[in-house]
Amino acid sequence: MTKLTDLTVAGALDGLAKGSFSARELTQAHLAAMAAARHLNAYITETPEKALSMAEASDQRRRAGKAGAMDGIPLAIKDLFCTDGVLTTAGSHILDGFKPTYESTVSTNLWKAGAVMLGKANLDEFAMGSSNMTSYHGHVANPWKRKGDPSVLVPGGSSGGSAASVAARIAMAATGTDTGGSIRQPAAFCGIVGIKPTYGRCSRWGIVAFASSLDQAGPMTRSVEDAAIMLGAMAGYDPKDSTSVDMPVPDFRAALTGDIRGMKIGIPKEYRVDGMSAEIEKLWAQGADWLKAAGAIPVEISLPHTKYALPTYYIIAPAEASSNLARYDGVRFGLRVPADTLDEMYELTRAAGFGAEVKRRILIGTYVLSAGYYDAYYLRAQRLRSLIARDFTEAFKQVDVILTPATPTAAFAEGENSDDPVAMYLNDVFTVTVNLAGLPGISVPAALSAEGLPLGLQLIGKAFDEATLLKAGQMLEKAANFTARPGM
Ligand code: GLN
């Protein structure tokens, strides 16, 4: 029999429905696997007691014939989602000891669907990073290694703990958030599926804010079908988030018809960037061929403002972050460094509580918003953002989805990019445009590199058309038949 931790969400739901095993057994198997994989540091907080009591409640519901869409499925929750009574750190020292008295809407939705919480997954501090190396709670190790090379690789970021836990089978699936690529890039680095839904599809309420106009929550799973199931459970209108959109949530799983005949696949010529590995370039062409073989029609398109995407993102995201992070003042929650005056207390608390990357972003953000520089940087970035979004609007007049690589390289070793913030920011070159335009994007594991590391392909969809995205993503998944597993 397949090990319980190897099952997909769909497979586990099947087994639970048939009574082949209980939610309690499924959860216990994951808790044991978590204990054996602590070297990955994928979790900041494990919640075994909560997990077991949630699993037992799930078994009871199933016996009563009241099982929900994800009943009994054990999940890791990125530690950016507020969880009632459970430590929520955002990967930062400044939130030391913070136990929210409320639950985020997305996690509430998942618990309503019957899912079980295994713990809170590690992440880059305030979701700022591409390597999970900025977490106050330590680096996360990618369960994958290069062939014949013991170096520890990064899992990507910022949802690095989520991606590593799903790849390592110490969570059946996980929540992530994506501001500039933080679901799709770690998914690609760890060989799993990650989808960033359309902005407004999932509520941001109760998620620690990084850049409010870009942040979106989404599922990280081991199959496209699982992503469809979990997105259905997470999504939905929430009056508590004014940017949440009141639109029906389609049955994403039912959309996986396997028929993409006649679908038009855009291939943006501007995505051939410097620094992209030859392997990824080849995989990208292979991806287009796979979709073509399934009956889709590749079409060359142009997204001319792509070259401005990174500078635009790295002005807008820090600007919003500098404002969002002003609330951490040592007064209401988290760390406080006592001092003689209030101002001094603020300064000492923020100096001690924030890490270097977060401080860098606050400095950049404050600078681009300050009088005299606002017009030169922030306003121009906003204009570029509109142009980037307009490129997509034009492209989507011709095509149904857009195919790009997910990342310019495979996972790198700790330290390989970390002394140069600009090199690190380049990781997001294929993903940030999608956030700037508010569109949905999915990363699907598509091949192993010559060094034996997972490589991902990205599909970008029209606003609120995750269904088509998932359908096309599943065709990539089928063609790629990615069955390799990490050595851990
Ligand atoms: N790597 C990007 C950044 O550091 C994206 C992070 C994210 O999506 N949360 O800002």
Residues whose N, C-alpha, C, O or C-beta is under 5 A from the ligand:
A	BS01	LIG	A127 M128 G129 S130 G157 S158 T177 D178 T179 G180 G181 S182 D428
